[in-house]
Amino acid sequence: MRTPSTTTTRMKLSLGALLAAGLAGCAAEVMNDRAPIDGDGEGGASGSSGSTGPSAGSGSSGSSGSSASLPDGGVGGVAEATCTKATKRYGALGMYACVPAGMEAKTAEPAALVVALHGYTQGVETATSPNGSWGYKATTEWAKLAQRHRFYVIFPDKGTAAFQWYSFFGTNGIGRSDLEPTSIKSMVDDMRATYNIASDKVFVNGLSAGAYMAVVMLATYPDVFAAGSTFAGGAYGCTTSCAALGKKGQGWTWPGNHAAALVQNAYPTVWKSPTAKKPRLMIFQGDADGAVTPENLVDLTQQWKGAAGISGAGTASTLKGHAYTEYTKDGEVALATVVMAGIGHGTPVDPGTAPDQGGWDPNPSKTASADANAAQDWTNSAGIYGPYYSAKFFGIVP
């Protein structure tokens, strides 16, 4: 991993400036004010994949493995799927499509597709960061997982400008026929037209504003998305007041939980059908996140349980040293939560060479930076690689 240099200690627009400019209450990528906390990395990567969820355990994480660093901060010798920015615009969104080598045309066997949604002001690529490489593509290393495990990835791109985020909040713009949900659905349709995409293996993942938008896509298109995962996200129907932005205890109060009926009414044909399969969901939440606080995990959990008809308290264990709970329905894991001890706001990564490790933390920390003038990389060294365990939950990696 790289050591931050002088060039990585400035930000194009400070978090303090964003707040001063009127983003109070927006689900922006601001960091909490806690110091980095050391944590363990216990947990294992063994066990079956697919609808049973990730394997929880207490074995060694292998976090100490060393590797050569590539210009994008990745692991030496690991190729990634080729990612190309589309010339077509989808409403206000751009798109990057990542295609594994040998899968450039329609393959004999249908493959999975993951839609990966970046955080507020992060973008797919962050041009103002060193080498333009701090965006969601480089830090998550979804494209490397795609190459290794033979699936496609698309990154809908909202860009990095302030005051531009996915339309995830409130009641306007989050319906099935609204602009951004239909734009993202159109990206999926275009990928299906070009490649052999398995109809039951389309998934969605996101960070922060992208995580809230991932929930929008699951709620409005349950007939398209089989499952999803969120990093620091929240419930369907949240207004921007769901984000504390570091103001918890300083005037911000939790606005209250959101009803399961909001999800069920987003597309009743599936959600209110007693026989239709409902999308599965995995929720990652840092307990030291001061931007999107743990109240959001509690809210989204109760909302999804209600919408999907999941009962019971769940089965608690650990996953890579973090609190892990599985909720089952009809013999499969329908909902899973990971509460990451000492981890702040950002994509959870675990750089290393083990099969369940990956991701890149440009400025290694567990909570990112609380300094408003410091560069933000939207990423935390959490001892658990969120994209890998999301893909394992989806059933597309072993």
N, C-alpha and C positions, 0 to 999 in steps of 0.2 A: 504494500500500500504506500501511496505517496505521503510525504510530509508536506503539509501546507506551506506554501511560500508567501512572500510578501504580496505577490500578485493575486493571491486568493483571499485576501482579507478585506476586500471592498465589494460592495454590492451595488448594482445599477440603481436600485431604489431601496433604501433602508426600510426595515420593518417598522421602525418608529415613524418614518415618513408616510408609510402606507396607512398606519393608524391615524396619524394626524390629518391625512387627506380624506378621512371619512369612511374608512373601512371597518370601523367598530361595528361588530355584529356580523361581519362577513366571514365565511369559512375560509379565511386566508391562511397561508402557510407561515404563521408566526410561531415562534418557539417559546417554550416555557422558560422560567427563570431558575430552574434547578441546575445544580452542578452535575456533571457526569457521575454516575454511580456504577461502581464495579458490580458485575454479576457473574453467575456461573453459566456454564454452557451445557448442562447435563441434558440428556435426551438422546434418543436413537432415531435412526432413519429406517430401521428394519420394519418388516410387516407388509401386509398386502395393501394394494392401492385400490382405487376405484371408489365405489359408493360407500365403503366402510370408513372412509376418512383417513387422515394421516395416522401413522402409528405413533403412539405415545410410549415413552419409556424412560429409563434412567441410565442409559449407557453413555459412553464418552461421545462428545460432539465432534471431536477431531478438529477443533477450531484453530489449533496451533500449526496446521500445515502451512508450509511456505511455498511460494510460487513466483515465477517471473512476472513482472508487471508489464502490461501492454500500454500503449498510449492512452487507451480509454479506461485504464485502471483494472482491466479484467485479468483473468487467469491465463498464463502462458500456455499455448498449445490448444486452446479451446476456440474452435471456429464459431461464428455466429451466422444465422440466416441473413441473406442479403436484404437490406431494408432500403426501399425506394420511396421517395416522396411522390405522391400522385399529382398529376397535373390537374386533375378534376377537383373542383371544390364541392363540398357538401354543405350547402348553406354557408354558415360562418366558419366551418371547420375544414381543415386540411386533413390529409391522411398519409401515414407511412405504412406501407405493406411489407412485411418481412417473410421471405420465402426461403425455405431450406434448400440447399444444393440438391439437385436431382428431383425437385418437386415443382419445377417451373411451369409445368403443364398439368393437365388433369392426370392424376395418378390412378393406378388400378384399384388401390385400396383407399377408401375415404379417410381423410385426416381431420383432426380437431382444429378449431380456430379460437384464439384468445383475443379479445378486445381489451386493450390496456389503456387506461385513462389517467393522464398526468394530473399533478396538483396545480393549484392556483399560482400563476406566474412562472411555473416551472417549465412548461412546454415539453415536447418530445425531445427537442434539443435546445439547450440554453446557450444561445450564441454569445452572450457576454461572459460566460464562464471560461476558464482556461481550456483552450482547444475546442470550445463550443460543446463540451462533452458532459455537462452535468444534468442533462435532461432525463426524463423518465426512461428512455430507451437504454442509455448507458448505465445508469445506476441500478436499474432492476435486472439487467442482463436477460430480459425475456427472450431476446433474439438468440442468445446462446442456448437457452433451454430448448427453444424451438428447433434449432439445428440438431442438437443432441438427441432429442426425443421425437423429432419428425412431426411437428405441427406448425401451423401458420399463426402469425401474430399481426394485428393491425393496431396502430396508435392513432386515434383521432386527436387532432392537434388544434387546441384553442389558442396557442401562442403564449408569449411570456409578458405581454403588456399588462400593466395594472388596470383594474376595473374590468377585466375580461375573465370570466369563468364560465364553466358549463352551467346551463340553466337547470340547476338541480333543486332550487329552493322555492318554498311557498306553494302556491296552488296554480300559478300561471307558468306555462311552458314545460310542464312535466307530464303532460298527458300523452297517450299513445299516438295521437295525430299531430302533436306539436313539433316545431321545427327541429330541435336538436335530437330528440329521441328518433324521429323519422330519418334524420340525416345519418345517425349512427347505424340504424337498421339498413339504410341504403348501402352503407359500406359493406355490411355483412352480405347483402344480396349480390353486390358486385364481386366479392370474393367467391361466392358460391357459383357465380356464372363463369368465373375464370378457372377455378380450381375444384377439385373433388373434395368438398367439405362435408363431413358427416353431419346429418341434420340433428342428431342428438348429442353432438359434441361441440356446441358453440358456447363459449364462456366469456365472462366479463370480470375485470379486475380494475381497481382504481385506488389512488391515494388522495386523501383529503377531499377537495372539491370533486376530484375524479372518483373517489369512493362513494360520495353521495350520489354522483351521476350513475355509478354502477348499480346502485340500488334502484334508481329511476328506471334503468333499462330492464332489470329483473322484474320490477313491478308491472311495467307497461307492456313488456314483450315476454311473458312467461312461456309463450309458445315458440320462442326463438332460442332463449338462453336456458341451458340445462342447469347451470350453477354459476355462482360468482363468489368473489372475495373482496373484502375491503380492508384497506390500511387507513385507520383514523377517519372513519366515516360515520354516518348516522342514518336515521330513519327516513323513510319516504314521507314527504310533506313537511320536512323541517324548513323553517325559515332560517335566515342567516343568524338569527339570535341563538341557534343551537351551538354556535362556536363561541367559546369564552375569550379567545385571543389573548390569553394571559391575564385576563381581568377577573378571574374567579376570586371572590372575596374583596373585590374592589369595585363593586357596583353591578357586576354581572350575576344574574341568577338563572338557573335552569328554567326554560320556558314550559316544561312539562312534557310528559310522554305523548307519543303519537299513536292513534288508534290503528288496529289491524285492518279496520274497514277501509282505510285510505288505500291500502295495498289491494284489498279484495275488489274495490270499485275501479281500480286502474284498468283491469281487463277481466270482468266477471266471468267471461266464457271459460277461462281456465281456473281462476281463483275460487269461484263459487261452485265449480263442478266437483261432485264427490269422487269422480273417477280420474280426472285429469291430473297428470303428474305436475307437481309444483317445483319451481327452481330451488336448488339447495344453496346454502350460504355459509361461508366461513368468514368470521370477523376477527381482525387483529386490532388490538388496542393497547397502547402504552399507558401504564398507570401514572406516568409522570408527564403526560401530554397536557400542556396548559392551553393549547389552541383548540383542539377538539377533545374535550375532557371525557373521562370514563362514563359519565352520565349517558353519553351517546351510545356506548356499547349496550348498556342496560336497556335503553329505549329501543334500539334496533332489535335486540334479542327478544324482548317481549312482543314487539310488533310482528316479527317474522314467525314466532311461535303461534301467535293468534291467527295470522293470515294463512299459514300452511297447515294448521290443525295439529300442531305438535304439543304434546302434553308431557308433564313430568319435569323434574328438577335437573335432569341430565346426569351424565356420568363424568365425574371429575378425575383428572389425572394430571400428568405433566407432559409437555412437549418441548424438548430442547431446554428444559429447566424452567419453563414458563407454565403458568396455570392454564390448563386445557380442559374444556368441557364439551362433550358430545351429546347431542339430542337426537334420538332416533325416532323414525316413523316408518312403519311397514318394512322393518328389517334392514333399513339403511340409515346412515348418518345424514339427517336432513339439515342440521344446523350445528356448527362448531364455533367455539369462541377461544381465542388465545389472548390472555391478559399478560402483557410483557412487563415484568418487574423492572423499574428504574428506567424505562424507555420513554422517550419523548415523542415529538411529532415528526413523522417521516416514514419512508419505506424501511421496513426491517430487513437488514442484510446480514450475511455471515460469510465474508470472504474466506476462501480456502479451497482445498483440492478434494475434499470428500464429496461423494456423489450428491449429498443434500446441502452442499454449501455453494455460495455464489453471491452475486451482487457486488456493488462497489460503493464505498463510502469515501468520497474525495477528501473530506476533512473528518477523519475518524473520531467519532464520539457516540455517546448513547442518547444524548438529548439534543444534538445539533447545538447551535450557538444562541445564547441569550443576548448577545451584543448586537444592537440594531445596526451597527456599521460593519458587521462581519459578513462574509459571504455565506450564503445558506445553500446547502447541497441537498436538502429535503430527504436526507438519508441517515439512518442510525445503525451502528454496529450492534445488533441486538442479540447475537448468538443464535439467531434463527433466520433462515432465508425465506422470507415471505412468499416470493414468487414460486419457489420450488414446492413449498408445502401447500400453496394454493393449487398448483398443478397436480400434486398428489391427491388432494381432496377432489379435484375434478376427475381423477382417474386416468390422466394422460402421461404420468411418469411413474416408474416403479417405486 
